[in-house]
Amino acid sequence: MEKGKFITIEGTDGAGKSTFVPEMKAMLEAQGYEVILTREPGGTPFAEELREIILNKPMDSMTALLLAFASRNEHIENVIKPALEAGKYVISDRFTDSTYAYQVAGQGVPKEYVEVLEHMVQKQLKPDMTLIFTVPVEISRQRLSKTGKEPDNFESQNNDFFQRVLDGYLSIAKNEPERCKLVDSSKSLEDTKEQVVNIMDKFLGSENKRVKKNKP
Ligand code: Z5A
């Protein structure tokens, strides 16, 4: 059986990524793919408990890093790997690029520490495609304040932190242009949706071609 595909969605707080997850799922299902939606931190009952702690308890940045990978290990072993083995598509709202953006670029954890943990926990697993939603810091702050949600450990950081996270994402996208597709979500919802649809269309187009070619 063909292995499934792993798609991740990334971006700064309030960039609008979660808004488009159902849309992406619908596009894949319309092509006949079975799709699992999941998120990080979280994705399993235990990892969801860790999520509550990561987002809400005061902690050192190294502790946040280790908890993010503890939760990721649970998520990969119990959800992501089995789904991919079964030929399903997995869409995860955040994955390891969040750790590079928030813990490394945002909180100053050495990049090499993340590389070691990534290798230990993920082995060969990498997303097949990543959409990175970007929006200027002022806009993301405005959007977050309108949601009326109580800010978590990350949302309560200052603008400099948000800017470092955004720069971290831009540098990931620059280093891995094949995998990472930028979505400028500073404009209207319609404009952002159009960008997402175009990216998904291209990805599906090349996937469908590849599957046809491999069929006996
Ligand atoms: N974290 C970490 O530090 N290390 C790790 O390894 C991992 C994560 C995996 C997860 O929190 C936190 O964990 C995250 C990093 C850290 N930082 N924080 N906070 P979360 O999942 O609760 O937060 P989030 O991922 O940022 O989700 P969010 O707050 O829901 O933001 P969003 O998904 O980017 O935005 P949204 O909910 O889709 O949209 C926000 C609002 O903007 C909403 O009212 C929309 O209607 C509106 N919106 C969206 N797009 C538009 C456009 N284009 N125009 C106008 N309005 C829009």
Residues whose N, C-alpha, C, O or C-beta is under 5 A from the ligand:
A	BS01	Z5A	T12 D13 G14 A15 G16 K17 S18 T19 E40 P41 A68 R94 F95 S98 T99 Y102 R143 F154 E155 S185 K187 S188 L189 T192
